[in-house]
């Protein structure tokens, strides 16, 4: 089921997610709905806060993206990142690795807004999957960026918080408009509000 996505200005987007203690059918159904919603919105990641649930749960799928490579290491061995998609992370913990780099990001909760965001080039991740098993892996490239973006969401941090002050100031009027719309109860419905971005931005919206 495709779910409505909360728009910037909704207070749930600023809520730290509650740790999931029991992975049951309701969590599995929520994750499946989040994956369907993410795909419908042409995003590469979606956090539970974005669909109104303050939980430590995020889904990712970088497989449609051809021009921003990703890397994945499982048990120290290189693996095809697309083979692990869609990826469900429950109660994730991340360790930032490598140098930092600046890249373009968008966010499904911020229609029509993108920005240059500095992130670590790679991350080490420890999380649970839908079977309740602990998984550990290393990610680089776009996958690492997406994981950092979604991990921020799970702690109430938004990508605009990581923009340079001048860039954020330039967006102030648009951000105020989104907040005003959110206060009026506006939600984003992917099936009736297709993204208007070009291919690059559409496929890298988090």
Short mmCIF file of the C-alpha atoms (twelve columns), coordinates in Angstrom:
data_MODEL
# 
_entry.id   MODEL 
# 
loop_
_atom_site.group_PDB 
_atom_site.id 
_atom_site.type_symbol 
_atom_site.label_atom_id 
_atom_site.label_alt_id 
_atom_site.label_comp_id 
_atom_site.label_asym_id 
_atom_site.label_seq_id 
_atom_site.Cartn_x 
_atom_site.Cartn_y 
_atom_site.Cartn_z 
_atom_site.pdbx_PDB_model_num 
ATOM 1   C CA . UNK A 1   0.000  0.000   0.000   1 
ATOM 2   C CA . UNK A 2   1.337  3.414   -0.965  1 
ATOM 3   C CA . UNK A 3   1.393  5.738   2.017   1 
ATOM 4   C CA . UNK A 4   1.260  9.546   2.131   1 
ATOM 5   C CA . UNK A 5   4.626  11.162  2.844   1 
ATOM 6   C CA . UNK A 6   4.887  13.880  5.479   1 
ATOM 7   C CA . UNK A 7   6.062  17.255  4.251   1 
ATOM 8   C CA . UNK A 8   8.620  19.477  5.959   1 
ATOM 9   C CA . UNK A 9   6.949  21.293  8.805   1 
ATOM 10  C CA . UNK A 10  5.295  18.224  10.312  1 
ATOM 11  C CA . UNK A 11  6.680  17.792  13.852  1 
ATOM 12  C CA . UNK A 12  7.057  14.014  13.463  1 
ATOM 13  C CA . UNK A 13  9.974  14.651  11.100  1 
ATOM 14  C CA . UNK A 14  11.843 16.107  14.082  1 
ATOM 15  C CA . UNK A 15  11.107 13.150  16.367  1 
ATOM 16  C CA . UNK A 16  13.781 10.628  17.280  1 
ATOM 17  C CA . UNK A 17  12.627 7.153   16.364  1 
ATOM 18  C CA . UNK A 18  11.785 4.639   19.069  1 
ATOM 19  C CA . UNK A 19  13.846 1.468   19.091  1 
ATOM 20  C CA . UNK A 20  11.935 -1.517  17.708  1 
ATOM 21  C CA . UNK A 21  12.011 -4.259  20.330  1 
ATOM 22  C CA . UNK A 22  9.838  -6.813  18.545  1 
ATOM 23  C CA . UNK A 23  9.916  -7.430  14.803  1 
ATOM 24  C CA . UNK A 24  6.439  -8.771  14.112  1 
ATOM 25  C CA . UNK A 25  4.020  -8.879  11.191  1 
ATOM 26  C CA . UNK A 26  3.008  -5.248  11.706  1 
ATOM 27  C CA . UNK A 27  6.634  -4.127  11.286  1 
ATOM 28  C CA . UNK A 28  7.047  -6.333  8.215   1 
ATOM 29  C CA . UNK A 29  3.875  -4.887  6.696   1 
ATOM 30  C CA . UNK A 30  5.040  -1.352  7.469   1 
ATOM 31  C CA . UNK A 31  8.409  -2.027  5.815   1 
ATOM 32  C CA . UNK A 32  6.699  -3.484  2.724   1 
ATOM 33  C CA . UNK A 33  4.432  -0.436  2.467   1 
ATOM 34  C CA . UNK A 34  7.423  1.865   2.874   1 
ATOM 35  C CA . UNK A 35  9.265  0.115   0.040   1 
ATOM 36  C CA . UNK A 36  6.220  0.439   -2.214  1 
ATOM 37  C CA . UNK A 37  5.883  4.117   -1.286  1 
ATOM 38  C CA . UNK A 38  9.590  4.785   -1.889  1 
ATOM 39  C CA . UNK A 39  9.408  3.197   -5.340  1 
ATOM 40  C CA . UNK A 40  6.229  5.097   -6.249  1 
ATOM 41  C CA . UNK A 41  7.924  8.362   -5.268  1 
ATOM 42  C CA . UNK A 42  11.096 7.492   -7.237  1 
ATOM 43  C CA . UNK A 43  13.213 7.783   -4.093  1 
ATOM 44  C CA . UNK A 44  16.235 5.771   -3.033  1 
ATOM 45  C CA . UNK A 45  15.420 5.867   0.675   1 
ATOM 46  C CA . UNK A 46  12.543 6.421   3.095   1 
ATOM 47  C CA . UNK A 47  12.506 6.631   6.890   1 
ATOM 48  C CA . UNK A 48  9.589  5.710   9.126   1 
ATOM 49  C CA . UNK A 49  9.256  9.309   10.318  1 
ATOM 50  C CA . UNK A 50  8.431  10.346  6.761   1 
ATOM 51  C CA . UNK A 51  5.242  8.277   6.803   1 
ATOM 52  C CA . UNK A 52  4.293  9.308   10.329  1 
ATOM 53  C CA . UNK A 53  5.893  6.588   12.468  1 
ATOM 54  C CA . UNK A 54  8.672  7.632   14.858  1 
ATOM 55  C CA . UNK A 55  10.515 4.305   14.731  1 
ATOM 56  C CA . UNK A 56  14.076 3.153   14.057  1 
ATOM 57  C CA . UNK A 57  13.203 1.763   10.630  1 
ATOM 58  C CA . UNK A 58  14.338 2.751   7.158   1 
ATOM 59  C CA . UNK A 59  14.254 1.251   3.672   1 
ATOM 60  C CA . UNK A 60  16.608 1.885   0.755   1 
ATOM 61  C CA . UNK A 61  16.943 0.949   -2.897  1 
ATOM 62  C CA . UNK A 62  19.732 2.461   -4.999  1 
ATOM 63  C CA . UNK A 63  19.344 -0.061  -7.833  1 
ATOM 64  C CA . UNK A 64  17.666 2.336   -10.343 1 
ATOM 65  C CA . UNK A 65  20.606 4.771   -10.177 1 
ATOM 66  C CA . UNK A 66  23.177 4.282   -12.920 1 
ATOM 67  C CA . UNK A 67  25.290 7.459   -12.749 1 
ATOM 68  C CA . UNK A 68  26.167 7.550   -9.033  1 
ATOM 69  C CA . UNK A 69  27.971 4.309   -8.138  1 
ATOM 70  C CA . UNK A 70  27.704 2.435   -4.856  1 
ATOM 71  C CA . UNK A 71  29.903 -0.167  -3.179  1 
ATOM 72  C CA . UNK A 72  29.054 -2.895  -0.685  1 
ATOM 73  C CA . UNK A 73  31.210 -5.204  1.411   1 
ATOM 74  C CA . UNK A 74  29.713 -8.212  3.184   1 
ATOM 75  C CA . UNK A 75  31.984 -10.134 5.546   1 
ATOM 76  C CA . UNK A 76  34.920 -8.201  4.134   1 
ATOM 77  C CA . UNK A 77  34.183 -9.311  0.575   1 
ATOM 78  C CA . UNK A 78  33.027 -7.068  -2.261  1 
ATOM 79  C CA . UNK A 79  29.402 -7.649  -3.242  1 
ATOM 80  C CA . UNK A 80  27.000 -6.236  -5.827  1 
ATOM 81  C CA . UNK A 81  24.997 -3.529  -4.012  1 
ATOM 82  C CA . UNK A 82  21.986 -4.082  -6.275  1 
ATOM 83  C CA . UNK A 83  21.763 -7.702  -5.144  1 
ATOM 84  C CA . UNK A 84  20.937 -6.513  -1.605  1 
ATOM 85  C CA . UNK A 85  18.133 -4.182  -2.684  1 
ATOM 86  C CA . UNK A 86  15.627 -3.267  -1.418  1 
ATOM 87  C CA . UNK A 87  17.394 -2.967  1.916   1 
ATOM 88  C CA . UNK A 88  15.525 -2.815  5.236   1 
ATOM 89  C CA . UNK A 89  17.429 -1.536  8.270   1 
ATOM 90  C CA . UNK A 90  15.962 -1.807  11.769  1 
ATOM 91  C CA . UNK A 91  17.617 -0.069  14.732  1 
ATOM 92  C CA . UNK A 92  20.642 0.851   12.594  1 
ATOM 93  C CA . UNK A 93  23.927 2.070   14.021  1 
ATOM 94  C CA . UNK A 94  26.519 3.587   11.717  1 
ATOM 95  C CA . UNK A 95  30.219 4.397   11.891  1 
ATOM 96  C CA . UNK A 96  31.473 7.056   9.482   1 
ATOM 97  C CA . UNK A 97  34.611 6.151   7.559   1 
ATOM 98  C CA . UNK A 98  36.957 7.677   5.007   1 
ATOM 99  C CA . UNK A 99  37.141 11.235  3.797   1 
ATOM 100 C CA . UNK A 100 34.100 13.438  3.385   1 
ATOM 101 C CA . UNK A 101 32.734 14.620  0.062   1 
ATOM 102 C CA . UNK A 102 30.004 16.958  -1.135  1 
ATOM 103 C CA . UNK A 103 27.125 15.636  -3.218  1 
ATOM 104 C CA . UNK A 104 23.650 16.631  -4.333  1 
ATOM 105 C CA . UNK A 105 20.750 15.410  -2.218  1 
ATOM 106 C CA . UNK A 106 17.023 15.841  -2.298  1 
ATOM 107 C CA . UNK A 107 14.408 14.557  0.124   1 
ATOM 108 C CA . UNK A 108 10.937 13.178  -0.452  1 
ATOM 109 C CA . UNK A 109 9.652  15.411  2.374   1 
ATOM 110 C CA . UNK A 110 11.009 18.518  0.591   1 
ATOM 111 C CA . UNK A 111 9.398  18.678  -2.875  1 
ATOM 112 C CA . UNK A 112 11.425 20.554  -5.478  1 
ATOM 113 C CA . UNK A 113 14.340 21.251  -3.106  1 
ATOM 114 C CA . UNK A 114 17.906 19.955  -3.427  1 
ATOM 115 C CA . UNK A 115 21.215 20.943  -1.914  1 
ATOM 116 C CA . UNK A 116 24.921 20.144  -1.736  1 
ATOM 117 C CA . UNK A 117 25.534 18.113  1.413   1 
ATOM 118 C CA . UNK A 118 28.849 16.974  2.886   1 
ATOM 119 C CA . UNK A 119 28.893 13.309  3.931   1 
ATOM 120 C CA . UNK A 120 31.446 10.618  4.725   1 
ATOM 121 C CA . UNK A 121 32.467 8.578   1.686   1 
ATOM 122 C CA . UNK A 122 31.779 5.281   3.419   1 
ATOM 123 C CA . UNK A 123 29.985 3.849   6.436   1 
ATOM 124 C CA . UNK A 124 29.998 0.694   8.481   1 
ATOM 125 C CA . UNK A 125 26.486 -0.408  9.407   1 
ATOM 126 C CA . UNK A 126 25.130 -2.676  12.109  1 
ATOM 127 C CA . UNK A 127 21.376 -3.263  12.091  1 
ATOM 128 C CA . UNK A 128 18.650 -5.892  12.224  1 
ATOM 129 C CA . UNK A 129 16.740 -7.236  9.249   1 
ATOM 130 C CA . UNK A 130 13.106 -8.312  9.053   1 
ATOM 131 C CA . UNK A 131 14.006 -11.759 10.379  1 
ATOM 132 C CA . UNK A 132 15.473 -10.183 13.494  1 
ATOM 133 C CA . UNK A 133 19.017 -11.198 12.558  1 
ATOM 134 C CA . UNK A 134 21.912 -8.793  13.112  1 
ATOM 135 C CA . UNK A 135 23.549 -7.715  9.860   1 
ATOM 136 C CA . UNK A 136 26.841 -5.874  9.397   1 
ATOM 137 C CA . UNK A 137 28.258 -4.425  6.211   1 
ATOM 138 C CA . UNK A 138 30.274 -1.577  4.740   1 
ATOM 139 C CA . UNK A 139 28.846 0.761   2.113   1 
ATOM 140 C CA . UNK A 140 30.363 3.424   -0.105  1 
ATOM 141 C CA . UNK A 141 29.275 5.911   -2.730  1 
ATOM 142 C CA . UNK A 142 25.592 6.713   -3.141  1 
ATOM 143 C CA . UNK A 143 24.539 3.881   -0.814  1 
ATOM 144 C CA . UNK A 144 26.674 5.331   1.988   1 
ATOM 145 C CA . UNK A 145 25.187 8.779   1.376   1 
ATOM 146 C CA . UNK A 146 21.637 7.415   1.387   1 
ATOM 147 C CA . UNK A 147 22.239 5.490   4.608   1 
ATOM 148 C CA . UNK A 148 23.590 8.610   6.330   1 
ATOM 149 C CA . UNK A 149 20.613 10.654  5.114   1 
ATOM 150 C CA . UNK A 150 18.112 8.083   6.397   1 
ATOM 151 C CA . UNK A 151 19.990 7.565   9.667   1 
ATOM 152 C CA . UNK A 152 19.689 11.308  10.220  1 
ATOM 153 C CA . UNK A 153 15.922 11.062  9.675   1 
ATOM 154 C CA . UNK A 154 15.700 8.401   12.372  1 
ATOM 155 C CA . UNK A 155 17.170 10.915  14.828  1 
ATOM 156 C CA . UNK A 156 15.072 13.898  13.748  1 
ATOM 157 C CA . UNK A 157 17.846 15.475  11.670  1 
ATOM 158 C CA . UNK A 158 16.951 16.800  8.215   1 
ATOM 159 C CA . UNK A 159 19.231 17.379  5.249   1 
ATOM 160 C CA . UNK A 160 18.663 21.129  5.410   1 
ATOM 161 C CA . UNK A 161 20.359 21.032  8.833   1 
ATOM 162 C CA . UNK A 162 23.567 20.038  7.034   1 
ATOM 163 C CA . UNK A 163 23.378 22.697  4.313   1 
ATOM 164 C CA . UNK A 164 25.711 25.656  4.370   1 
ATOM 165 C CA . UNK A 165 24.009 28.634  5.988   1 
ATOM 166 C CA . UNK A 166 23.986 30.670  2.769   1 
ATOM 167 C CA . UNK A 167 22.339 27.875  0.811   1 
ATOM 168 C CA . UNK A 168 19.701 27.383  3.488   1 
ATOM 169 C CA . UNK A 169 19.033 31.112  3.666   1 
ATOM 170 C CA . UNK A 170 18.430 31.165  -0.091  1 
ATOM 171 C CA . UNK A 171 15.697 28.557  0.400   1 
ATOM 172 C CA . UNK A 172 14.023 30.324  3.326   1 
ATOM 173 C CA . UNK A 173 10.887 31.431  1.489   1 
ATOM 174 C CA . UNK A 174 10.340 27.980  -0.019  1 
ATOM 175 C CA . UNK A 175 10.881 26.333  3.358   1 
ATOM 176 C CA . UNK A 176 8.370  28.660  4.986   1 
ATOM 177 C CA . UNK A 177 5.840  27.771  2.305   1 
ATOM 178 C CA . UNK A 178 6.326  24.044  2.952   1 
ATOM 179 C CA . UNK A 179 5.892  24.601  6.683   1 
ATOM 180 C CA . UNK A 180 2.700  26.563  6.128   1 
ATOM 181 C CA . UNK A 181 1.304  23.830  3.882   1 
ATOM 182 C CA . UNK A 182 2.234  21.168  6.440   1 
ATOM 183 C CA . UNK A 183 0.393  23.067  9.168   1 
ATOM 184 C CA . UNK A 184 -2.675 22.940  6.950   1 
ATOM 185 C CA . UNK A 185 -2.291 19.166  6.862   1 
ATOM 186 C CA . UNK A 186 -0.815 18.762  3.401   1 
ATOM 187 C CA . UNK A 187 0.690  15.363  2.635   1 
ATOM 188 C CA . UNK A 188 2.546  14.133  -0.444  1 
ATOM 189 C CA . UNK A 189 0.784  11.320  -2.305  1 
ATOM 190 C CA . UNK A 190 3.284  9.694   -4.690  1 
ATOM 191 C CA . UNK A 191 0.651  8.024   -6.873  1 
ATOM 192 C CA . UNK A 192 -1.073 11.339  -7.664  1 
ATOM 193 C CA . UNK A 193 1.845  13.758  -7.326  1 
ATOM 194 C CA . UNK A 194 4.635  12.469  -9.590  1 
ATOM 195 C CA . UNK A 195 8.069  13.994  -9.103  1 
ATOM 196 C CA . UNK A 196 8.875  16.774  -11.562 1 
ATOM 197 C CA . UNK A 197 12.652 16.602  -11.251 1 
ATOM 198 C CA . UNK A 198 15.060 15.600  -13.997 1 
ATOM 199 C CA . UNK A 199 16.246 12.000  -14.042 1 
ATOM 200 C CA . UNK A 200 19.338 12.581  -11.885 1 
ATOM 201 C CA . UNK A 201 17.559 14.312  -9.026  1 
ATOM 202 C CA . UNK A 202 14.456 12.115  -9.244  1 
ATOM 203 C CA . UNK A 203 16.469 8.943   -8.822  1 
ATOM 204 C CA . UNK A 204 18.607 10.285  -5.980  1 
ATOM 205 C CA . UNK A 205 15.856 11.684  -3.816  1 
ATOM 206 C CA . UNK A 206 16.120 10.270  -0.318  1 
# 
